[in-house]
Amino acid sequence: MAKKKAFALRVSEPVMQAMQRWADDDLRSLNAQIEWVLREALKKSGRLRDEKVQPVTEAIEQEHEDDDNRGE
């Protein structure tokens, strides 16, 4: 699983509001929606070659499962 890297992102208020509405429509968090949009743009442009890249929601779920398994 790829490690996640946190970073600050400056986005105009109208773009942020539009992304939040889109995320709400798709029942995703804003963070997951931004990552999905970026991943789709990278795939479309041919710049993302690793199809094994997990969406952030799946990666988080996997991390929680791994944590749970360590506690057993």
N, C-alpha and C positions, 0 to 999 in steps of 0.2 A: 504494500500500500504506500502511495506517495505521501510524504509529509506535507502538512499544510503550513503555509507561511502567512502570517498576519502582516498587514500593512495598511496604512491610512490611505484613503482614496478621496480626493476632492472632486465633488460632482455638483453641478448647479442644482438649485432647489427644484426647478421644473423637471429635470431629468430624474432626480431622486424620487419625486412624487410619482412620476409616470412608472418608474421601476417598481415602486411599492404597490401601486395599483395592479400592475401586471403580476407581481408576486402573489398578491392577494387572490387574484383571479385563478392562478394556477396552484393555489394552496401550498406555496413555498415560502420560506423565509426570504427576506430581502437579500441576504448573503447568498443563499442557494440560487436565487434568481439571477443575480449578477454573475455568479460562476457559470450557470447554465448558458446565459447569453454569450459570455466570453468563449466558452467551450464550443458552442455552435458556430460562432464566427470563425474560430480557429479551424474547425473541421471544414467549413465551407471554403476557406481560403487555401486549404491543403497544408496548413502549418502545424496541425496536431496529428502526428503520425501514430502515437500510442493510443489505440482504441481501448486500452485497459484502464484509462484514467477514470477513477470513480467520481460520480457526483458527490458533492460535499455531504449531502444527507446520508448517502450510503456509507461514506467514509466514517462519519460520526457514529452511525449505528454499529459499524464494525469495531470501532474503538471501544464502545460501551460493551459489546459482546466480549472482546478481548479482556477488558477489565474484569467483567463478571467471571470469566473462566479462570483468571489468575487467583481469584478469591476462593475458589473451590478447594 
